[in-house]
Amino acid sequence: MAKKTSSAEKRHRQSEERRLKNKAVKSSVRTSIKKFRAIAQKKDAGEAEIVFRDMVKKIDTAAQKGIIKKNTAARKKSRMHKLFNTLKTAQ
């Protein structure tokens, strides 16, 4: 078995830390989308607007950090904005 160099061990530690942070951010984005959809089901436009802004902020942050691609972020925001607009016009 080959001997691991200290730089390889450090690189492995760094990549593991990044993986866990990225996983947390992706999970946060998914959770905020689920939360928004749940509120949209209740047809509560006031609360939906607050959650919508928080969701968009999380998606933009993830895209800016490169955790999700910019087009993916735009697609998610577009779909949620469409849902939000239908919710607003219904009331």
N, C-alpha and C positions, 0 to 999 in steps of 0.2 A: 504494500500500500504506500502511496506517495505521501510525503510529509507536507502538511499544510503550512503555507507561509503565513506570517503574521498579517500581511496585507490582504491575503485572501480571507482570513478570519474576520478582519475588520470589515471588508466589503460585504461579507455574509451578514454580519451584525447590522450594518447600515441598511442593507436591502430588507432585512426582516423588520426593522423599525419602520421603514417607509411603507412596507406592505401592510402592516397593522394600522398605521395612520390613514393610508388610502382606503383601507377596508372600512374604517370608522366613518370617514367622510361619505363614502358611497352609501353606507347603511343609513346615515343621517339624511341624505338626499331621498332615498327610497321611503324612509319613514315619513318625511315631511310631505311627499306626494300622496302617500296613503292617507295621511291625516287630512289633507286638503280634499281628497275624493270623498272621504267619510263625511266631512262637513257639507260638501256639495250635495250629497245624498239627502241631508237634512233640509236643504234649501235655505240655509241661514246665510244671507249675503253679507251681513255685517261681520260676522266671525270669519267667513270665508276670505274676506279681503285681507284681514290681518294675517291669516295663515298663508294666503297666497303670496304676500310680500315676503314673508319669512322663507317660504319655499323657493322663490325666485332668487333670493339672496344666497341661499345654500347652493343652488344649482350654478349660479354665476361664480361663486367662490371655487367650487369644484372644477369648473371649466378653466378658470384662471390659473389654478394650480396644476392643470394638466391631468387631473385624475379622471375626468371624463372629457371627451372631445368636444370642441366648440359646437360642431353641428349637432351632436347628440343633445347638448344643453339647449340649443335653439329649438330643436324638435320637441323636447320635453316641455319647455316653457310655452311654445306655441300651442300645444295640445291642451295644456292646463289653462292657458289664457282663453282659449275657445270655450272650454267648460265654464270658466268664470263669467265670460260674457253672456252665455246662455242663462246662467244663474241670475245675473243682474237684470236681463231683459224679462225674465219670467216674473219678477216682482214689480 
